[in-house]
Amino acid sequence: MEISDIPALNAALNSIATILIVTGLVFIKKGNKEAHRAFMTAALIFSVFFLAGYVYHKYAANWQNRSIGADGWIKGIYLVMLLTHVLLAMAIVPLVLRVFYLAIKGRFESHKRWARWTYPIWLYVSVTGVLVYFSIYVWFPSVAS
């Protein structure tokens, strides 16, 4: 595997995490706590692998950033999405850890209160992470000069 392959792998890990997060929510809405626990734990594991891959890629690529190869309103929408993604991505790690901690400790009422805020943020960060990848590498790659 080359360093250049890592962003696609990370997008795949994020996509899987997204599916697991949504499936975990569906199971808890149906009252299936065991399946909910399993899917949310798997989502956490895939998210941890994503984060490790992301940090490794940034380190291996000397912390260089890629830019989108689009202008005008497309670039504007992308930059708003990127800004919100980055800010919420910084917040989501402690939020997810808090929600898991509360569940592990059996503090389910607190877990539910925190999860109501954490779930949509985690889902947004996961989905926009994949959209950032597609925007930079697939839909609007920048042309090397």
Buried (B, 14 or more C-beta within 10 A) or exposed (E): EEEEEBBEBBBBBBBBBBBBBBBBBEBBEEEBEEBBBBBBBBBBBBBBBBBEBBEEBEEEBEEEEEEBBBEEEBBEEBEEBBEEBEEBBEBBBEBBEBBBEBBEEEEEEBBEEBBEEBBEBBBBBBBBBBBBBEBBBEBBBEEEE
